[in-house]
């Protein structure tokens, strides 16, 4: 009887350990800012216009905007493509809210991302643009391959946002 109890305890502990280890993905974040020497109106126009991103984001080769669905599709330099849904363009707070369409992890190894781009007047001839994102890794299973894990997702989203901010700065300050 005593041996059965030990086996039972071992089985319960093993099951609990497996449950604790296999918890799935956790949300990741990316949050970057850039200061741009340009009028607020010029920067806001570039951010708020759903087709202008094609002109200033260096990873985007071509984009298509479907205004009836508020969806924009990006074709990237690596030959891959993905879509974003424009949830809201808030003119009063100079903020654009976006969400990932159907994910394409070959284009961007993330899933379920939402981002917010906010333009704030610095009052001294500069504008600060803050781009924040929240997302999950590309493979939301318990054992993702290295190219779809949390680290790959954060690295890719950080690059997407930083490249976008640098491209926006070059575009507006020219």
Number of C-alpha atoms within 10 A of each C-alpha: 5 7 8 9 10 11 11 12 12 12 12 12 12 12 12 11 11 11 10 10 10 11 10 12 17 11 12 17 17 20 16 14 17 15 17 23 15 18 17 20 13 12 25 22 13 17 22 22 11 20 18 14 21 18 15 21 22 17 17 21 15 15 19 14 16 12 11 6 9 14 20 21 19 21 18 18 13 11 10 14 20 19 19 20 19 21 15 14 18 12 10 6 10 20 21 22 19 20 20 20 18 12 18 16 18 15 17 21 22 27 22 15 20 20 22 18 23 20 24 17 19 15 9 9 11 16 23 18 26 18 23 19 21 19 22 22 28 24 21 16 14 12 12 15 12 11 15 23 21 24 12 18 26 21 13 19 24 19 14 17 22 19 16 19 24 17 18 23 21 13 15 17 13 6
